[in-house]
Each structure stands twice: as structure tokens, then as C-alpha cells.
Amino acid sequence: MSTLIRNGRIIDPANGRDEIGDLLIRDDRIGEKSKSKPEEIDATGLIVSPGLIDIHVHFREPGFGWKETIESGARAAAAGGFTTVVCMPNTSPAADSPSTIAWIKGRAAEVACVRVLPTGAISKNLAGEELAPIASLAQAGVVAITDDGHCVQNNELMRRAVEYARMVGVPVLDHCQDYNLVGNGLVHEGYWSTLLGLPGWPAAGEEAIVARNIILAELCDHRIHCQHVSSAGSVRLLREARARGVKISGEVCPHHIALTDESIQNFDTNFKMNPPLRTQRDIGALLEGIADGTLDILASDHAPHAKFEKEVEFDRAPFGIVGLETELSLFIDLLVHRQKTIGLPRLIEMLTVMPARLLGLEAGTLSLGAAADITVYDDLADREAMFARPALVFKDGVLVARDGAIVEVTRGATHTVKPAFDRSITGPLGAYFERYRGMKLANVPIDAEELHECGSSRLLVHECAGRRAVPRVAPPRP
């Protein structure tokens, strides 16, 4: 079976391609010629890129199926334009054994509509006390090791983990958090934490571990990737280390460049995340890091929780925010159009080539013979249309999502179903666009206050500022 996508703007950073043209899908591969007349799709005015890759998601299975499942998470990924996602090991049981990795891979093969790749734990039960069987995890098929959600505090243990990772050929991903410096912090340490009386989370708590990782990456001559970088100091440290040739890298999440710690002024638990939202100065440094290549990967840190878990006191609520369905539009609007930090080809490179290169994946390219993972979407050049679902998403040549709805084939008949989070604005994009409620949002209802249920009737969305903030009277800044 062949499909010809015609007249789209094909952007393939892996091959330096940016042109108006046609792209042929032949069976499950990118093809050059078709023996029979292909089905044609007109992509005039749309971007045609490799299927997007998100290397930082939490699909919660096994163990926390009321928050998210591999099936519902994969649907959210497809609805957002992602054909490959990498799930973190903070499950129950933790992904610290080959048997758990086998279960995740088997479950993903059975129910996921996109490619779901597992990571393995650095330490047993993510406790940071004893190394997990890293070689066995690599043999079981993990694409990286990480204790994400936790951070190894023992520097000697972390060194051995990096050495083992080098031997088996997998990168190390690290959640950078010094427990002694962070303490019981809930929000960024600064003006708003002081005003609201909430325990502060100093940026130094992240920067100390980033510095540790730079030292270990240089010592062990192996790649360490710093997850969800959020502070100006971390960007500075990474920039200096990369200039020396140290194998260190970092990623940026949408909420850390779209929102500041001012968002927590009403004690809204939907803005509680790890690491916390920081200041406009930190956002400026992150944007500079993206512009100069210090930070070369974009990811969501998609971390859903059930509604009832977020509707509690601020100190009792879990950290986390959703992001898979909205990150593409947010990154395009903020980085390409609003801030003009980078161009669209570079943004696509940060969502395809760079994550594939970090993890050694055969993905993120439209080369002839490559897997036909393709995302077709609007570049949002129309400033009235600030958000739009990807028009088409193909995984291995099969259409898995159309205009944000999941495409399924049952008994030979094709039909569409709602993704995990339906079509309302969710996650950080909801808060980012709250001030623009009166503006046109392409393909999406204006009302961002409604929560939706997935097919399993579990509430997966905790809306990020789905209701307008109540004004507070605050003293002037000193």
C-alpha cells in the first residue's frame, strides 16, 4: 500500500532538507517510486516532518494505572504529533529488572499506537543505595538508564553507574536535585515563596547536581544528559562544560519557558512541579541556551495525575503537569513566532534528530528506506491560530491520528476515537494562553475549563489554570 503526501513543506533536518515537495510512503517505509497509483494527500500549507520524539514521559504503568496507562499515554502522544516516546522508570515496581522491562515492552507492543521505549533504573527501587543490574537492563532493551523522579545522591555510586553505562553503551539521564539543598522545598525560592510562606526550592539544588554530572561525564568520558533544566546557573555550567568538549547535554520542557513562579500565587496545585517554575531571568537564560545550542533537546516531562490527587492542600499535592498534546504548538508559538529564538527547522531538529542521536535510535529522519514515521501539521504562521492539533500522524506508514483524534481499525473498518485528553486545551498551554482567551484557537474549543475522561473512565487531566486566576493584592516588590 502506498500513500503520497503532496505539496507539503518537507523539513528533514537529518538530511538538510527544507523544500516544498512530495513524500511517498511505501508500505512501512519512506519510498521513492510506487508500483501502483498511491493514495494522495494534499498537504499544501502544512509542514511535513519526521515523526516527533519525546524522550521524557511518565506513562505510570505498571502500578499507577489510575493516573495514566501505556495505552492512554500513547494516544496522547499520537494526538500531539509524537511517534516515539521514552518512558521513565518510576513505576511500581520500578523498572529496575529485566522482567519489568519485558512487561513494559510487551504491554506497549500490545496496546500502544506509537513507539514506546523503556528506560531502566540506575539504582534498585530508585533508592540510590545499590546499583540496578545495568548490563541486564541494557540486554533487555532499555534505551537509557535514569532514576528520574529521584536523584542518586551518592557520588561514588553515580560514578560506577556511568562507568557501567559506558561499558554497555547506553546514556545516563539524570534528574538533578540535591536533597540536602532542596530540603522540603515546594516552589522556587524567591519572592513568591517568601510572600506565600511556602518552603523554598533554591536553584542551587539543581545546579549542584549539574556540576557533579559535568565532573563525572568528564571523568568517565561518557554522555550524561541533564533532564528538565530550569535554572540560569545550570545553563551557564552546561555552556562552559560543552565548550571544553565534555559529553554533557540538557533538555528544556515547555512549562519552564512559558510560566514563572508567579503562577503559584493562588496556591493552584496544577502549577506544582519538579523542578519548580522559576523566574523570568531563568526563562531568559533557557531561551539563550536554546538559541546558542547549549540546550539541544526539547521534551515534555509529561507527568499526569488523577484529578482527586491534585485537589488537595498545596503541600500534599504531587508534583507534575501534562504536556504531550500541547508541547508542539507551545514550542512553535513561543520559540519560533513569539520570541523568535530559533527557526522552525532547528525546532524540528531538537524534537527529532537530537533525541534520536542521544539515544542511538533509528528514527527522526525521512531518508529513503527509513521507517515511515511522519507528522504533518500547521506552522501557526497565522497569528490568530495559536494552537492546532497535528493534521496527520503516521507510525510505520499507518495513520494513527488525524486532527487530534486517534484512528483505529476494527474489523476492517476505520474510525476515530478521542485521545486521552480529548480536544480541550490542557497542560501548560492552557495557562500560557489564558490571557488570550478571546483569540481564535484553531481546531480547539475556546472553553478550557472542562475535564474529560478517557475510555477507561479515569480522569487523566489536571488542567493547568483551566480557570481564570483570582486577583490577589500583593505588596510591591522590594
C-alpha distance (Angstrom), angle and dihedral (degrees) to the residues before:
residue distance angle dihedral
M1 . . .
S2 3.81 . .
T3 3.79 133.3 .
L4 3.80 125.1 -170.5
I5 3.80 118.0 -155.3
R6 3.80 104.6 -158.2
N7 3.80 136.3 -159.3
G8 3.81 96.7 -0.8
R9 3.79 126.2 140.4
I10 3.80 99.3 -105.6
I11 3.81 111.9 -152.2
D12 3.80 113.0 -176.7
P13 3.82 108.9 162.6
A14 3.81 92.1 -177.3
N15 3.81 88.7 67.4
G16 3.80 98.9 28.7
R17 3.79 90.9 -113.4
D18 3.80 123.2 153.6
E19 3.79 113.1 153.5
I20 3.77 145.7 112.8
G21 3.77 107.6 -94.4
D22 3.79 150.9 111.7
L23 3.80 129.0 -75.0
L24 3.80 123.2 -159.2
I25 3.79 124.0 -149.9
R26 3.80 110.4 -160.3
D27 3.79 111.4 -173.7
D28 3.82 103.7 -52.0
R29 3.82 97.4 -23.6
I30 3.78 141.3 73.3
G31 3.82 104.1 -99.5
E32 3.78 139.6 -168.1
K33 3.80 104.1 -152.2
S34 3.78 134.5 17.5
K35 3.79 124.1 -142.2
S36 3.80 91.0 -151.6
K37 3.79 133.5 34.2
P38 3.80 106.4 -78.3
E39 3.75 128.0 -139.7
E40 3.81 107.0 -100.6
I41 3.80 128.9 -138.0
D42 3.81 120.1 -169.8
A43 3.82 109.3 -137.5
T44 3.80 97.0 173.3
G45 3.81 109.3 156.5
L46 3.81 93.1 11.7
I47 3.80 134.6 107.2
V48 3.81 117.7 -117.2
S49 3.80 111.8 -161.5
P50 3.79 139.7 155.7
G51 3.80 113.2 -78.6
L52 3.80 107.9 -80.0
I53 3.82 122.4 -109.6
D54 3.81 125.6 -145.5
I55 3.80 112.3 -170.2
H56 3.80 96.5 -172.7
V57 3.81 120.6 59.0
H58 3.79 136.0 130.2
F59 3.80 113.2 -141.9
R60 3.83 92.6 172.8
E61 3.80 97.9 -141.3
P62 2.94 130.2 156.2
G63 3.78 102.5 41.8
F64 3.81 108.4 4.6
G65 3.78 103.7 60.3
W66 3.80 93.5 146.0
K67 3.83 88.7 68.3
E68 3.79 99.0 43.9
T69 3.80 140.2 -31.3
I70 3.77 131.0 -145.0
E71 3.80 88.2 -111.2
S72 3.81 96.6 50.4
G73 3.81 92.0 40.9
A74 3.79 91.2 52.2
R75 3.80 89.6 50.9
A76 3.79 90.3 52.1
A77 3.80 89.1 50.6
A78 3.80 92.7 50.9
A79 3.80 91.4 47.2
G80 3.80 88.2 53.7
G81 3.80 95.2 49.1
F82 3.81 99.4 -101.0
T83 3.79 120.5 134.5
T84 3.82 97.4 175.1
V85 3.79 126.4 41.1
V86 3.80 132.6 173.8
C87 3.80 116.1 -143.2
M88 3.79 124.5 -149.3
P89 3.83 124.5 -122.2
N90 3.82 100.2 -124.4
T91 3.79 93.6 111.7
S92 3.81 131.3 117.9
P93 2.93 108.5 -75.2
A94 3.79 92.5 26.1
A95 3.79 115.7 -119.9
D96 3.79 91.9 -104.8
S97 3.81 100.1 120.6
P98 3.81 136.2 56.8
S99 3.80 90.8 -117.6
T100 3.81 92.6 59.4
I101 3.80 90.9 46.3
A102 3.80 89.3 50.9
W103 3.81 90.3 51.5
I104 3.82 92.4 50.5
K105 3.80 92.6 47.9
G106 3.78 91.9 46.6
R107 3.78 93.4 48.1
A108 3.80 91.7 47.6
A109 3.81 91.4 50.2
E110 3.80 89.0 51.8
V111 3.80 103.1 45.7
A112 3.83 112.0 9.3
C113 3.80 120.1 102.5
V114 3.82 91.5 -161.6
R115 3.80 133.5 43.8
V116 3.84 109.3 -79.7
L117 3.81 114.3 -168.1
P118 3.82 122.3 -169.8
T119 3.78 129.8 -136.6
G120 3.80 122.7 -152.2
A121 3.77 128.5 -132.4
I122 3.79 122.3 -101.1
S123 3.79 92.4 -146.1
K124 3.78 133.8 28.4
N125 3.78 111.2 -86.8
L126 3.84 87.3 -6.5
A127 3.80 86.9 -83.2
G128 3.80 96.1 131.0
E129 3.80 92.8 -132.7
E130 3.81 106.3 96.1
L131 3.79 130.4 22.8
A132 3.79 118.6 -107.1
P133 3.84 115.7 -127.1
I134 3.80 92.8 -85.4
A135 3.81 96.4 176.7
S136 3.81 91.4 50.7
L137 3.79 91.1 47.8
A138 3.79 90.5 51.6
Q139 3.79 90.0 49.8
A140 3.82 88.9 50.1
G141 3.79 89.7 58.1
V142 3.82 110.6 -96.8
V143 3.81 114.5 156.6
A144 3.82 94.5 -150.6
I145 3.79 142.5 -7.8
T146 3.80 124.6 -116.3
D147 3.79 141.9 147.6
D148 3.80 90.5 -145.8
G149 3.77 111.7 176.0
H150 3.79 84.8 36.3
C151 3.79 134.2 46.4
V152 3.80 128.6 -139.7
Q153 3.81 105.4 -118.7
N154 3.80 97.2 -175.7
N155 3.79 104.9 88.7
E156 3.80 94.2 -162.7
L157 3.81 91.0 52.8
M158 3.79 90.0 48.7
R159 3.80 90.6 50.9
R160 3.81 91.4 53.9
A161 3.79 90.1 47.9
V162 3.81 91.2 54.1
E163 3.80 90.7 47.9
Y164 3.81 91.9 51.1
A165 3.81 90.5 45.7
R166 3.78 89.6 54.0
M167 3.81 91.2 51.3
V168 3.81 93.5 52.7
G169 3.80 95.2 37.7
V170 3.81 104.5 -117.3
P171 3.82 126.6 126.2
V172 3.80 123.6 -119.4
L173 3.81 118.0 -123.3
D174 3.79 115.3 -163.3
H175 3.78 134.5 -161.8
C176 3.82 99.3 -147.1
Q177 3.81 110.5 -140.1
D178 3.79 127.4 133.9
Y179 3.80 103.4 -153.1
N180 3.80 94.3 -157.5
L181 3.80 93.0 54.8
V182 3.80 95.9 39.7
G183 3.81 95.4 44.1
N184 3.80 109.8 165.4
G185 3.80 93.2 -22.1
L186 3.80 117.5 156.8
V187 3.82 104.4 176.1
H188 3.79 137.7 18.1
E189 3.79 111.6 -64.4
G190 3.77 106.4 -114.8
Y191 3.78 144.1 71.8
W192 3.80 98.2 -22.8
S193 3.80 96.7 42.8
T194 3.81 88.9 53.0
L195 3.79 94.2 45.2
L196 3.81 94.2 47.8
G197 3.80 96.2 39.7
L198 3.81 93.5 -122.7
P199 3.82 121.6 145.6
G200 3.79 108.9 -95.8
W201 3.80 126.4 -123.8
P202 3.82 107.5 -152.6
A203 3.79 120.3 -143.8
A204 3.81 86.3 -129.4
G205 3.82 87.4 71.3
E206 3.81 88.0 68.7
E207 3.79 97.8 35.0
A208 3.81 94.7 54.8
I209 3.81 91.1 59.6
V210 3.82 92.7 42.9
A211 3.82 87.3 55.7
R212 3.81 90.2 47.8
N213 3.78 90.9 51.3
I214 3.80 92.3 50.0
I215 3.81 89.8 54.1
L216 3.81 92.2 48.7
A217 3.81 94.1 44.5
E218 3.79 89.0 53.4
L219 3.80 93.6 43.2
C220 3.81 95.2 48.0
D221 3.82 96.4 33.0
H222 3.80 91.2 -132.6
R223 3.78 136.8 122.1
I224 3.81 118.5 -92.5
H225 3.78 117.2 179.8
C226 3.82 118.8 -157.1
Q227 3.79 110.8 -142.2
H228 3.83 127.0 -139.3
V229 3.82 96.5 -3.7
S230 3.80 108.2 -157.4
S231 3.82 111.6 165.4
A232 3.79 136.5 75.0
G233 3.80 90.9 -130.8
S234 3.80 91.5 56.6
V235 3.81 90.9 52.5
R236 3.80 90.9 51.1
L237 3.80 92.6 50.1
L238 3.81 92.6 48.1
R239 3.80 92.4 47.6
E240 3.80 92.9 52.6
A241 3.81 92.8 45.8
R242 3.80 95.0 47.8
A243 3.81 89.8 49.9
R244 3.83 86.7 60.5
G245 3.80 91.3 50.4
V246 3.81 97.2 -106.1
K247 3.82 113.0 160.2
I248 3.79 95.2 -119.0
S249 3.79 129.8 125.0
G250 3.79 140.7 170.6
E251 3.79 142.0 -154.0
V252 3.80 134.5 -143.9
C253 3.81 126.4 -142.5
P254 3.82 123.3 -149.6
H255 3.79 97.2 -117.6
H256 3.81 92.5 56.0
I257 3.81 92.1 60.5
A258 3.80 98.9 34.4
L259 3.81 101.8 46.6
T260 3.80 137.9 40.5
D261 3.80 133.1 -155.4
E262 3.80 87.9 -94.2
S263 3.81 85.4 81.0
I264 3.81 91.3 75.2
Q265 3.83 94.4 60.6
N266 3.84 91.3 107.5
F267 3.82 93.8 46.9
D268 3.81 89.7 -112.7
T269 3.81 105.2 171.2
N270 3.81 90.9 -153.7
F271 3.80 86.2 77.1
K272 3.79 93.3 53.4
M273 3.79 109.2 107.5
N274 3.79 142.6 145.8
P275 2.99 115.6 -87.8
P276 3.80 92.2 26.3
L277 3.78 128.6 -121.7
R278 3.78 108.2 -88.2
T279 3.82 138.0 -166.6
Q280 3.79 135.1 -59.3
R281 3.81 87.6 -106.0
D282 3.79 89.8 59.4
I283 3.80 90.9 48.0
G284 3.80 89.3 52.6
A285 3.81 90.5 52.5
L286 3.81 91.8 48.4
L287 3.80 90.5 51.8
E288 3.80 90.2 49.7
G289 3.80 89.0 49.8
I290 3.80 90.6 52.5
A291 3.80 91.9 47.0
D292 3.82 96.0 51.1
G293 3.82 96.0 39.7
T294 3.79 97.9 -109.3
L295 3.81 88.0 121.6
D296 3.78 107.6 40.6
I297 3.82 106.2 168.7
L298 3.80 131.9 64.5
A299 3.82 120.3 -155.4
S300 3.79 138.8 162.7
D301 3.82 106.9 -135.0
H302 3.82 82.7 -145.4
A303 3.82 102.4 -160.9
P304 3.82 113.4 166.3
H305 3.78 126.1 -170.4
A306 3.77 132.1 -174.7
K307 3.78 116.4 -94.2
F308 3.81 93.7 -114.8
E309 3.81 90.7 56.2
K310 3.80 92.3 58.3
E311 3.82 96.1 43.2
V312 3.80 94.8 79.2
E313 3.79 137.4 86.7
F314 3.80 113.9 -52.7
D315 3.80 95.6 -111.0
R316 3.83 91.8 49.7
A317 3.80 97.7 48.4
P318 3.82 119.3 99.2
F319 3.78 122.1 -113.4
G320 3.80 115.4 -108.1
I321 3.79 149.5 94.5
V322 3.79 134.2 -158.8
G323 3.78 121.1 -118.1
L324 3.82 118.5 150.7
E325 3.79 97.7 99.0
T326 3.78 96.5 46.2
E327 3.81 108.7 31.1
L328 3.81 96.7 89.2
S329 3.80 94.1 55.4
L330 3.78 91.9 42.5
F331 3.80 93.9 50.6
I332 3.81 91.9 46.8
D333 3.79 93.7 47.8
L334 3.79 96.4 43.3
L335 3.80 104.2 34.3
V336 3.80 101.5 31.7
H337 3.81 105.6 30.1
R338 3.79 111.7 17.6
Q339 3.82 103.4 35.6
K340 3.83 96.2 17.5
T341 3.79 87.8 -144.3
I342 3.80 95.5 148.4
G343 3.80 138.3 -3.2
L344 3.77 124.9 -102.9
P345 3.85 94.9 -102.8
R346 3.81 90.7 55.4
L347 3.81 91.2 47.6
I348 3.80 90.4 52.6
E349 3.80 89.3 47.9
M350 3.82 89.5 55.2
L351 3.81 89.6 52.4
T352 3.81 97.1 44.1
V353 3.81 121.9 13.7
M354 3.79 99.1 34.7
P355 3.83 98.4 49.7
A356 3.82 90.3 43.0
R357 3.80 90.0 51.4
L358 3.82 93.1 48.4
L359 3.79 93.1 52.8
G360 3.79 98.5 32.8
L361 3.81 93.8 -117.7
E362 3.79 126.1 164.6
A363 3.77 91.2 -132.2
G364 3.79 141.8 86.6
T365 3.81 97.2 70.5
L366 3.80 140.8 96.0
S367 3.82 93.9 -152.3
L368 3.80 117.3 144.7
G369 3.78 109.0 -85.6
A370 3.81 93.9 18.7
A371 3.79 120.9 128.8
A372 3.81 109.3 -79.7
D373 3.81 96.1 -116.3
I374 3.80 103.4 149.5
T375 3.80 136.4 166.1
V376 3.82 121.5 -162.5
Y377 3.80 117.5 -167.5
D378 3.79 148.3 144.2
D379 3.81 118.2 -88.9
L380 3.84 89.4 -142.3
A381 3.80 90.9 -127.5
D382 3.81 86.5 146.5
R383 3.79 98.6 85.2
E384 3.81 91.1 -153.1
A385 3.81 90.5 61.5
M386 3.79 102.0 63.0
F387 3.78 97.4 161.6
A388 3.79 132.6 33.8
R389 3.78 135.9 161.2
P390 3.81 116.5 -118.7
A391 3.80 107.5 -89.8
L392 3.82 95.9 -139.8
V393 3.80 135.3 5.9
F394 3.81 122.0 -169.7
K395 3.78 125.1 -170.2
D396 3.82 115.5 -170.3
G397 3.80 88.3 -15.0
V398 3.80 93.9 -55.1
L399 3.80 119.8 117.2
V400 3.81 106.1 -121.2
A401 3.82 102.2 166.1
R402 3.79 136.7 24.3
D403 3.81 122.1 -173.2
G404 3.80 91.0 -20.0
A405 3.81 95.2 -49.8
I406 3.80 121.0 112.8
V407 3.80 115.6 -117.3
E408 3.79 115.1 -140.1
V409 3.78 132.9 178.0
T410 3.80 115.7 -145.1
R411 3.81 120.4 177.8
G412 3.77 90.5 -18.0
A413 3.82 94.3 -51.6
T414 3.81 121.7 113.8
H415 3.79 119.3 -140.7
T416 3.79 138.3 155.3
V417 3.78 129.1 -120.0
K418 3.77 134.4 -172.0
P419 3.80 117.4 -88.2
A420 3.79 119.4 -124.1
F421 3.78 93.8 -85.0
D422 3.82 99.9 33.0
R423 3.81 117.0 -142.1
S424 3.79 103.6 -54.6
I425 3.80 122.1 111.5
T426 3.78 107.0 -92.3
G427 3.75 139.0 172.9
P428 3.79 125.0 14.2
L429 3.79 92.5 -22.5
G430 3.78 90.5 67.6
A431 3.79 91.6 60.6
Y432 3.79 94.0 39.4
F433 3.80 91.9 55.8
E434 3.80 96.5 37.1
R435 3.78 90.9 101.8
Y436 3.81 89.2 53.4
R437 3.80 98.0 53.4
G438 3.74 92.4 129.5
M439 3.80 92.4 57.5
K440 3.78 127.1 93.7
L441 3.82 114.3 -92.8
A442 3.80 109.7 -165.2
N443 3.83 116.2 -123.8
V444 3.81 92.3 -9.3
P445 3.80 132.1 100.6
I446 3.81 112.3 -113.7
D447 3.80 91.5 -132.2
A448 3.80 107.0 92.5
E449 3.78 95.9 172.3
E450 3.78 99.9 83.8
L451 3.78 122.1 96.7
H452 3.78 120.5 -150.5
E453 3.77 136.6 -154.9
C454 3.77 126.5 -134.6
G455 3.78 124.2 -134.1
S456 3.80 91.9 -81.6
S457 3.82 89.6 56.9
R458 3.79 92.3 -119.2
L459 3.79 117.9 137.7
L460 3.78 103.1 -124.9
V461 3.78 101.5 166.3
H462 3.75 124.7 84.6
E463 3.79 98.8 -175.4
C464 3.78 115.4 -132.7
A465 3.80 104.7 -131.2
G466 3.77 94.1 -26.2
R467 3.78 87.4 163.4
R468 3.77 127.3 52.7
A469 3.77 113.7 -96.8
V470 3.80 118.0 -106.8
P471 3.80 108.9 -119.4
R472 3.79 114.8 -109.2
V473 3.77 127.5 -159.4
A474 3.78 107.2 -127.5
P475 3.79 129.2 178.5
P476 3.79 115.3 -108.8
R477 3.77 117.4 -89.2
P478 3.79 113.6 -97.0
